Amino acid sequence: MSSRFGWLITLFSAFSFVVACAEGAPASAPDVQLANADLAIPPAVCGDGMKDKNEMCDCPESATGMCAVPEEITCSSLGMGSGQVYCDATTCLFVTAMCSMVQGNTGGTGGGAGAGN
């Protein structure tokens, strides 16, 4: 009987040791860090012809000054009146210097000449 009793004591001791170790165990292994999704995104390169996430626009490599922007980008769509918007090839920012907030005369409130009888 003592061999069975010794076996139960050994099993109980091993189980107690495992439980005691598991109680103080960290949630993750030491020196393990969660992945940062931003590290997988290559840095933006202005002037490579591909508009990156953090660029307003991008010009092809052959551009030295400014280049055209997509047709949907206009001074009006940016809320800057009328005119042409360009992309700066060195900063990848919109150039809105050609936008004009000047509103033309749309006819006024005066009466016009009526049709004669």
C-alpha positions, 0 to 999 in steps of 0.5 A: 500500500505504501507504493500507491500512497507514495505515487499519489504524494508524488503526483500531488506534489507535481500538480501543486508545483505546476499550479504554483508556477502558473499563478505567477507566470506573465501573460506573454514571454519576456522581451516579446513585443506586439507588432507595430503595423506602421513599421511595415509601411515603407516611408513616403518618397516625394517625387517617385510618382506614387502618392503615399498615404501621408502625401497630398500629391506626388509628381513623377521623377522627371518633374523638376518644378510642378506637375498636374494634380488629378482633375477632381482637385481644383481650387473650388473643391479645396474651397479656394475660389477658382483657378488651377491647382498644381503639385510641388515636385519637391514637397508633394504639397498642393500649390494654390497660388493660382487660386483666386477668391475674386467673385465676378459681378453676376448681374446685380439687382438692378432692373433691365430693359423690358421687351417693347409692345 
